[in-house]
Amino acid sequence: MAAWVRVIKRVWVMVGFHELGLLSAGLAFYTFLALTPLIAATVMVYGLVADVGMVRKQMASIVEVVPADVAHLLEEQLMRIISTNSGVTGIALVIALFFAVYGGMRAAGGMMSALNIINEERETRGFFVKTFRTGGLTLAAVLLALTGVLSGGVFAWLQIQTSVYLGDVTQLLFKILTWVFAIALGSSGFALIMRYGPDRRPAKWRWLAPGSLLATLLWLAVSFGFSLYVAYISDYNATYGSLSAIVVFLMWLFLSAYGVLLGALLNAEIERQTFCDST
């Protein structure tokens, strides 16, 4: 318990030392630039294994978590990408997927830089090694998003089918299972980024679990809490007018990035508490 108290105290101090707010703002900007290519890559990969027209229906449960303005912008981009790429096949699909992943690498590159600062590591990787690592993390993020979309559809189908034979109580059971799986999937994704993002020997998984779980829970709390704040407390339309949707989107990305980086900082300080630095 005394060690955990020291860890929490250092996290509190290092939030200011590393200027976590500025890091989160930069990461939010890079993610904003990379989001459309990332959505395009996810849609194109999804189109290889299923009907792309089902993406909108299966993503409905996902966009319910985020603020309404964010969901509207995501849905607009999603439908535009679906209509643009519906006829892309063969080599053209591979080329389009390559450029989509390349465009989405801004977010992974920004995350890697932020993780280097949090873990107090200096970037020594060469251009090609860093580019390969960034592309790998971006593709992993696309595959994780694809897994989440497909799993959401599977759980929804199971919820409907089992309720017919086993009653309404199974709907609650599958809703709980859906959230448990979503939290586990999100934590795994954040742990993957925190392990392979910074320029260091990969940390042990047990030092990554607490921060990745915290990052997932904070992201969910930020999404739900900010949605309520935008809907019932703040009036962004009165202040920003036609730019309100973009401002809400960027603010949501900023708060989400802050939560993720706070989880990474917790991991760094937990590992610093150990006798020997495993990285």
C-alpha positions as CSV (number, residue, x, y, z in Angstrom):
1,M,0.0,0.0,0.0
2,A,2.9,2.4,0.8
3,A,4.3,1.7,-2.6
4,W,1.0,2.4,-4.4
5,V,0.8,5.7,-2.5
6,R,4.3,6.7,-3.8
7,V,3.2,5.7,-7.3
8,I,0.1,7.9,-7.2
9,K,2.1,10.8,-5.8
10,R,4.6,10.6,-8.6
11,V,1.9,10.3,-11.2
12,W,0.4,13.6,-9.8
13,V,3.8,15.3,-10.0
14,M,4.7,14.0,-13.4
15,V,1.4,15.1,-15.0
16,G,2.7,18.7,-14.6
17,F,6.3,17.9,-15.3
18,H,5.5,16.2,-18.7
19,E,2.9,18.8,-19.5
20,L,0.3,16.1,-20.1
21,G,-2.3,18.7,-21.3
22,L,0.0,19.9,-24.1
23,L,0.9,16.3,-25.1
24,S,-2.8,15.4,-25.2
25,A,-3.6,18.4,-27.4
26,G,-0.9,17.5,-29.9
27,L,-2.0,13.9,-30.0
28,A,-5.6,15.0,-30.4
29,F,-4.6,17.1,-33.4
30,Y,-2.7,14.3,-35.1
31,T,-5.6,11.9,-34.4
32,F,-8.0,14.3,-35.9
33,L,-5.9,14.5,-39.1
34,A,-5.6,10.7,-39.2
35,L,-9.1,9.7,-38.3
36,T,-10.6,9.8,-41.8
37,P,-7.8,7.6,-43.3
38,L,-8.2,5.2,-40.4
39,I,-11.9,4.9,-41.0
40,A,-11.2,4.4,-44.7
41,A,-8.7,1.6,-43.9
42,T,-11.1,-0.1,-41.6
43,V,-14.0,0.0,-44.1
44,M,-11.8,-1.3,-46.9
45,V,-10.5,-4.2,-44.8
46,Y,-14.0,-4.9,-43.6
47,G,-15.1,-5.0,-47.3
48,L,-12.7,-7.9,-47.9
49,V,-14.6,-10.3,-45.6
50,A,-18.2,-8.9,-45.5
51,D,-20.8,-6.6,-47.0
52,V,-19.6,-3.1,-46.5
53,G,-23.2,-1.9,-46.4
54,M,-23.5,-3.5,-43.0
55,V,-20.8,-1.3,-41.4
56,R,-23.2,1.5,-40.6
57,K,-25.7,-0.8,-38.8
58,Q,-22.9,-2.5,-36.8
59,M,-21.3,0.8,-35.9
60,A,-24.5,2.2,-34.5
61,S,-23.9,0.7,-31.0
62,I,-20.3,2.1,-31.0
63,V,-21.2,5.7,-31.9
64,E,-23.8,5.7,-29.2
65,V,-21.0,6.0,-26.7
66,V,-19.5,9.2,-28.1
67,P,-21.1,12.7,-28.2
68,A,-23.8,13.3,-30.7
69,D,-21.8,15.8,-32.8
70,V,-18.9,13.4,-32.9
71,A,-21.2,10.5,-34.0
72,H,-22.7,12.7,-36.7
73,L,-19.2,13.6,-38.1
74,L,-18.1,10.0,-37.9
75,E,-21.2,8.8,-39.7
76,E,-20.8,11.4,-42.5
77,Q,-17.2,10.3,-43.1
78,L,-18.2,6.7,-42.9
79,M,-20.9,6.9,-45.5
80,R,-18.8,9.1,-47.8
81,I,-16.0,6.5,-47.7
82,I,-18.4,3.6,-48.3
83,S,-19.9,5.3,-51.3
84,T,-16.4,6.2,-52.7
85,N,-14.8,2.8,-52.1
86,S,-17.7,0.5,-52.9
87,G,-16.3,-0.2,-56.4
88,V,-12.7,-0.5,-55.6
89,T,-11.3,-4.0,-56.0
90,G,-8.1,-5.9,-56.7
91,I,-4.8,-4.0,-56.9
92,A,-6.6,-0.7,-56.6
93,L,-8.0,-1.8,-53.3
94,V,-4.5,-2.7,-52.1
95,I,-3.1,0.6,-53.2
96,A,-6.0,2.5,-51.6
97,L,-5.5,0.6,-48.4
98,F,-1.8,1.4,-48.4
99,F,-2.4,5.1,-48.7
100,A,-5.2,4.9,-46.1
101,V,-2.9,3.3,-43.6
102,Y,-0.1,5.7,-44.4
103,G,-2.5,8.6,-43.8
104,G,-3.5,7.1,-40.5
105,M,0.1,6.8,-39.3
106,R,0.1,10.4,-38.0
107,A,-1.9,9.3,-34.9
108,A,0.5,6.4,-34.2
109,G,3.5,8.6,-34.7
110,G,2.2,11.2,-32.3
111,M,1.4,8.5,-29.7
112,M,4.9,7.1,-30.0
113,S,6.5,10.5,-29.4
114,A,4.2,11.1,-26.4
115,L,5.1,7.7,-25.0
116,N,8.8,8.4,-25.4
117,I,8.3,11.6,-23.3
118,I,6.3,9.9,-20.6
119,N,8.7,7.0,-20.3
120,E,11.7,9.4,-20.5
121,E,13.2,7.7,-23.5
122,R,15.1,9.3,-26.4
123,E,14.1,8.4,-30.0
124,T,17.1,6.5,-31.5
125,R,15.3,4.4,-34.1
126,G,16.1,5.1,-37.8
127,F,13.6,6.4,-40.3
128,F,12.8,3.0,-41.8
129,V,12.5,1.2,-38.4
130,K,10.3,3.9,-37.0
131,T,8.1,4.0,-40.1
132,F,7.7,0.2,-40.1
133,R,6.8,0.3,-36.4
134,T,4.3,3.2,-36.9
135,G,2.7,1.4,-39.8
136,G,2.4,-1.8,-37.8
137,L,0.7,-0.1,-34.9
138,T,-1.6,1.7,-37.3
139,L,-2.6,-1.6,-39.0
140,A,-3.0,-3.2,-35.5
141,A,-5.4,-0.4,-34.6
142,V,-7.4,-1.0,-37.8
143,L,-7.6,-4.7,-37.1
144,L,-8.7,-4.0,-33.5
145,A,-11.4,-1.6,-34.6
146,L,-12.5,-4.2,-37.2
147,T,-12.6,-6.9,-34.4
148,G,-14.7,-4.6,-32.3
149,V,-17.2,-3.9,-35.1
150,L,-17.5,-7.6,-36.0
151,S,-17.8,-8.6,-32.4
152,G,-20.5,-6.0,-31.8
153,G,-22.5,-7.5,-34.6
154,V,-22.0,-11.0,-33.3
155,F,-23.1,-10.1,-29.8
156,A,-26.2,-8.3,-31.1
157,W,-27.2,-11.3,-33.2
158,L,-26.7,-13.6,-30.2
159,Q,-28.7,-11.4,-28.0
160,I,-31.6,-11.4,-30.4
161,Q,-31.5,-15.2,-31.1
162,T,-31.1,-16.3,-27.5
163,S,-33.8,-14.1,-26.2
164,V,-36.3,-16.0,-28.4
165,Y,-35.5,-19.3,-26.7
166,L,-34.2,-18.3,-23.3
167,G,-36.2,-15.2,-22.5
168,D,-35.4,-11.6,-21.9
169,V,-32.9,-12.3,-19.1
170,T,-30.3,-13.3,-21.7
171,Q,-30.4,-9.8,-23.2
172,L,-29.0,-8.4,-20.0
173,L,-26.4,-11.2,-19.9
174,F,-25.2,-10.5,-23.4
175,K,-25.1,-6.7,-22.8
176,I,-22.8,-7.4,-19.8
177,L,-20.7,-9.7,-21.9
178,T,-20.5,-7.1,-24.7
179,W,-19.1,-4.5,-22.3
180,V,-16.7,-6.9,-20.7
181,F,-15.4,-7.9,-24.1
182,A,-15.2,-4.3,-25.3
183,I,-13.2,-3.3,-22.2
184,A,-10.9,-6.3,-22.6
185,L,-10.3,-5.5,-26.3
186,G,-9.7,-1.8,-25.6
187,S,-7.2,-2.7,-22.8
188,S,-5.4,-5.1,-25.1
189,G,-5.1,-2.4,-27.8
190,F,-3.7,0.2,-25.4
191,A,-1.3,-2.3,-23.9
192,L,-0.1,-3.2,-27.3
193,I,0.6,0.5,-28.1
194,M,2.2,1.1,-24.7
195,R,4.5,-1.9,-25.2
196,Y,5.7,-1.3,-28.7
197,G,5.3,2.5,-29.1
198,P,8.2,3.9,-27.1
199,D,11.8,3.5,-28.1
200,R,12.9,0.9,-25.5
201,R,13.0,-2.8,-24.8
202,P,9.3,-4.0,-24.6
203,A,8.0,-3.7,-21.1
204,K,6.6,-6.8,-19.3
205,W,2.8,-7.3,-19.8
206,R,2.1,-7.2,-16.1
207,W,3.4,-3.6,-15.8
208,L,1.1,-2.6,-18.7
209,A,-2.2,-4.1,-17.5
210,P,-3.1,-1.5,-14.8
211,G,-2.5,1.6,-17.1
212,S,-4.2,0.0,-20.1
213,L,-7.3,-0.9,-18.1
214,L,-7.3,2.7,-16.6
215,A,-7.0,4.2,-20.1
216,T,-10.0,2.1,-21.3
217,L,-12.1,3.0,-18.3
218,L,-11.2,6.7,-18.6
219,W,-12.0,6.7,-22.3
220,L,-15.5,5.3,-21.6
221,A,-16.0,7.7,-18.7
222,V,-14.9,10.7,-20.8
223,S,-17.1,9.6,-23.7
224,F,-20.2,9.2,-21.6
225,G,-19.5,12.2,-19.3
226,F,-18.6,14.6,-22.1
227,S,-21.7,13.5,-24.0
228,L,-23.9,14.5,-21.1
229,Y,-22.0,17.7,-20.6
230,V,-22.5,18.7,-24.3
231,A,-26.1,17.7,-24.3
232,Y,-27.3,19.3,-21.0
233,I,-24.8,21.8,-19.7
234,S,-22.6,23.5,-22.3
235,D,-23.9,25.3,-25.4
236,Y,-21.1,25.1,-28.0
237,N,-23.5,26.3,-30.7
238,A,-23.9,29.6,-29.1
239,T,-20.2,30.1,-28.8
240,Y,-18.7,28.6,-31.9
241,G,-21.7,28.5,-34.3
242,S,-21.1,26.4,-37.4
243,L,-17.7,25.2,-35.9
244,S,-19.3,23.7,-32.8
245,A,-19.3,20.1,-34.2
246,I,-15.5,20.4,-35.0
247,V,-14.8,21.9,-31.6
248,V,-16.7,19.2,-29.8
249,F,-14.9,16.6,-31.8
250,L,-11.5,18.0,-31.0
251,M,-12.4,18.4,-27.3
252,W,-13.5,14.8,-27.1
253,L,-10.2,13.7,-28.8
254,F,-8.3,15.8,-26.3
255,L,-10.0,14.3,-23.3
256,S,-9.6,10.8,-24.7
257,A,-5.9,11.3,-25.4
258,Y,-5.5,12.7,-21.8
259,G,-7.0,9.6,-20.4
260,V,-4.8,7.3,-22.5
261,L,-1.6,9.1,-21.7
262,L,-2.6,9.2,-18.0
263,G,-2.8,5.4,-18.2
264,A,0.6,5.2,-19.8
265,L,2.0,7.5,-17.1
266,L,0.6,5.2,-14.4
267,N,2.4,2.2,-16.1
268,A,5.7,4.1,-16.2
269,E,5.5,5.0,-12.5
270,I,4.5,1.5,-11.5
271,E,7.5,0.1,-13.3
272,R,9.7,2.7,-11.8
273,Q,8.7,1.4,-8.4
274,T,10.2,-2.0,-9.2
275,F,13.7,-2.9,-8.0
276,C,15.0,-3.3,-11.6
277,D,13.8,-1.5,-14.7
278,S,12.8,-4.3,-17.0
279,T,13.2,-2.1,-20.1
